[in-house]
């Protein structure tokens, strides 16, 4: 690609974005920004944390719920861990929720409620890595930072017809993305290139005919766009096995445990049971007349698949060890559980 072609790409993409920007509940659109409205760093930060490894469609309702309940970073910082973890339930990757609270408290109590406006200041906050720091500094503060997510990687791979597979090609993709990031409107540009990847330069069947960059796209001219980016083969996921012990008191209350803060589903309420492993460990959490349930839960995590057998029991409340929580049936909300635990409840709730 010629230097003059590279130089005109940001302007072409920004012109497209001005007419085709997606409407997001956390976004200040291009027309609003031109009229002087600036993004709220709290909303930008919250959306970026929620969007990590999660789709826009899945995030929207959670974002509305969080910002209605906690409209400022100080409101979120003052909330309890249990309330935030319960509100996050179902969104997955629960370490994000723990870091969300840690970060909110640093900003609210140590930084007087103000987010740092630079990459170097943001990267020091809990739970904020290189991508999130770049995204917040660009989108919220209009800093000239390079934002590189999966959509941007795909656009760069096709625009320059790069066939080296991911993740090995990431440094080169970043270099191209950095070279294109303009000093003018870098926040809008970051969102424009992500929007292009999400709506036009899609993983399958890219809509090259309506792409604003089609005259410049080397892969389109070579006929290779649909094959890019190439990816190294993934290793097959291992399968782990476990047992969830779902017990109720004779009054109908559910018996749950709070998982340790560190580790998978850390800090979340869930059904008692042994650690999940390559073989099944049958260790009831307390004495009860446990019976097998005929169904099982299957759930996919990032690094493994889980098969969870279920055991049920009824027990008098005074026999429940104090290390477990009894949630009265009228106070129990399945939506407060992580997805895998809610799947188990949905199978057995009428038993």
Beta strands, then each sheet from edge to edge (+ up, - down):
strand 1: 238-249
strand 2: 254-258
strand 3: 269-270
strand 4: 291-300
strand 5: 304-315
strand 6: 325-327
sheet 1: 3+ 2- 1+ 5+ 4-
sheet 2: 3+ 2- 6+
end
